[in-house]
Amino acid sequence: MLAVLAAVVIGVGVGFFAQGRPRVLLGLAIAAPLLAVAALAAQFVPGGATECIGTLNGSNTCRAVPAISGWSLLAFAIALALVVLSFAPLISLRIGSWTPAGLAALLQALPIMISWGLSDWAPALLATIAVAFALAVRPRTVGVHSGGAPS
């Protein structure tokens, strides 16, 4: 839960900084899927869990195993969905709307809050929130092409 809270607070701050900076926004949009893929790859590295084997004489032997060794099919599906959702900032940037990134951030935050093991995806969530916030609060221009009337 703290990982999501930190991602929201820092993501809003980064998004505020990224307003009006197209290169920073593009960097954040590209970073989100890269961070999600890195989080998934980190689950394959030994050390995410331990496996212990005991003998009849009372000695235990433990070794580090990848975190995915204890995952079910549902956990794999959630991890893959988190990776797919991390592409939403690129879509948002392309169409110029905050909605895909905003919805993806909400959908990413739910499993990260529920399962502590998915906190590795918090950096990708941060980048998604930053893009959504930067696109949502960007200054609107009033004129012929924006559809707004001058005030």
C-alpha positions as MATLAB code, in Angstrom:
seq = 'MLAVLAAVVIGVGVGFFAQGRPRVLLGLAIAAPLLAVAALAAQFVPGGATECIGTLNGSNTCRAVPAISGWSLLAFAIALALVVLSFAPLISLRIGSWTPAGLAALLQALPIMISWGLSDWAPALLATIAVAFALAVRPRTVGVHSGGAPS';
ca = [
       0.000    0.000    0.000;
       2.871    2.364    0.749;
       4.404    1.624   -2.638;
       1.211    2.784   -4.357;
       0.952    5.878   -2.162;
       4.566    6.796   -2.881;
       4.044    6.168   -6.617;
       1.003    8.450   -6.636;
       2.687   11.289   -4.749;
       5.956   11.136   -6.692;
       4.124   10.497   -9.991;
       2.021   13.635   -9.548;
       5.177   15.623   -8.772;
       6.986   14.274  -11.811;
       3.886   14.853  -13.945;
       3.716   18.454  -12.746;
       7.376   18.866  -13.746;
       6.741   17.230  -17.134;
       3.973   19.648  -18.143;
       4.877   21.436  -21.338;
       8.024   19.352  -21.807;
       7.322   16.958  -24.676;
      10.686   15.187  -24.469;
      10.261   14.483  -20.755;
       6.742   13.187  -21.416;
       8.009   10.951  -24.202;
      10.767    9.655  -21.928;
       8.245    8.833  -19.208;
       5.909    7.152  -21.692;
       8.759    4.993  -23.011;
      10.061    4.267  -19.505;
       6.747    2.847  -18.245;
       6.766   -0.367  -20.338;
      10.524   -0.758  -19.894;
      10.117   -0.573  -16.114;
       7.246   -3.072  -16.222;
       9.269   -5.549  -18.282;
      12.198   -5.089  -15.875;
       9.859   -5.810  -12.945;
       8.699   -8.995  -14.647;
      12.290  -10.021  -15.405;
      13.223   -9.448  -11.754;
      10.768  -12.177  -10.786;
      12.921  -14.727  -12.628;
      16.075  -13.903  -10.646;
      16.809  -16.288   -7.765;
      16.372  -14.670   -4.383;
      12.710  -13.770   -4.507;
      11.806  -16.775   -2.377;
      13.504  -19.529   -0.425;
      12.993  -23.247   -0.564;
      14.006  -25.356    2.403;
      14.413  -29.101    2.606;
      14.579  -30.829    5.973;
      16.072  -34.232    6.724;
      15.129  -36.810    9.331;
      18.138  -35.934   11.506;
      16.859  -32.345   11.852;
      19.119  -30.423    9.494;
      17.614  -27.954    7.047;
      19.033  -26.914    3.714;
      17.669  -23.729    2.199;
      18.329  -22.200   -1.186;
      17.157  -19.115   -3.034;
      14.661  -19.650   -5.827;
      12.963  -17.216   -8.223;
       9.775  -15.586   -6.982;
       7.827  -17.077   -9.866;
       8.444  -20.592   -8.574;
       5.470  -20.130   -6.250;
       3.190  -18.313   -8.678;
      -0.129  -19.644   -9.910;
      -1.630  -19.066  -13.346;
      -3.567  -16.108  -11.933;
      -0.356  -14.445  -10.744;
       1.189  -14.867  -14.204;
      -1.942  -13.374  -15.790;
      -1.841  -10.380  -13.429;
       1.873   -9.814  -14.110;
       1.321   -9.927  -17.868;
      -1.673   -7.585  -17.536;
       0.528   -5.126  -15.635;
       3.031   -5.201  -18.482;
       0.298   -4.658  -21.095;
      -1.241   -1.801  -19.066;
       2.144   -0.086  -18.920;
       1.844    0.674  -22.656;
      -1.093    3.016  -21.967;
       1.126    6.119  -21.498;
       2.373    5.700  -25.065;
      -1.207    5.508  -26.298;
      -2.163    8.526  -24.186;
       0.710   10.538  -25.563;
      -0.162    9.536  -29.109;
      -3.824   10.528  -28.875;
      -3.218   13.480  -26.539;
      -5.635   12.343  -23.849;
      -4.952   11.477  -20.238;
      -7.746    8.870  -20.085;
      -5.900    5.694  -21.199;
      -3.006    6.369  -18.820;
      -5.375    7.350  -16.014;
      -7.452    4.191  -16.354;
      -4.317    2.067  -16.670;
      -2.891    3.656  -13.518;
      -6.057    2.766  -11.611;
      -5.992   -0.800  -12.921;
      -2.274   -1.123  -12.115;
      -2.687    0.230   -8.587;
      -5.283   -2.341   -7.506;
      -3.153   -5.523   -7.709;
      -0.085   -3.673   -6.429;
      -2.056   -2.623   -3.328;
      -3.482   -6.086   -2.780;
      -0.285   -8.105   -3.205;
       3.024   -7.086   -1.648;
       4.860   -9.276   -4.174;
       3.820   -6.983   -7.003;
       5.434   -3.885   -5.516;
       8.205   -4.219   -8.107;
       5.738   -2.678  -10.568;
       5.495    0.580   -8.573;
       8.057    2.433  -10.770;
       6.010    1.629  -13.894;
       2.910    2.857  -12.051;
       4.766    6.060  -11.166;
       5.601    6.723  -14.828;
       2.004    5.996  -15.862;
       0.622    8.395  -13.237;
       3.120   11.073  -14.262;
       2.042   10.910  -17.907;
      -1.661   10.901  -16.993;
      -1.247   13.868  -14.641;
       0.854   15.875  -17.092;
      -1.706   15.356  -19.863;
      -4.708   15.994  -17.600;
      -3.578   19.357  -16.226;
      -1.781   20.721  -19.247;
      -2.776   24.267  -20.110;
      -5.617   24.484  -22.580;
      -5.301   26.903  -25.461;
      -8.359   28.835  -26.478;
      -8.715   29.598  -30.128;
     -10.004   28.475  -33.473;
      -8.571   24.954  -33.365;
      -9.389   24.125  -29.757;
     -13.140   24.500  -30.090;
     -13.325   26.934  -27.184;
     -14.635   30.453  -27.232;
     -12.426   33.275  -26.019;
     -13.389   34.601  -22.615;
];
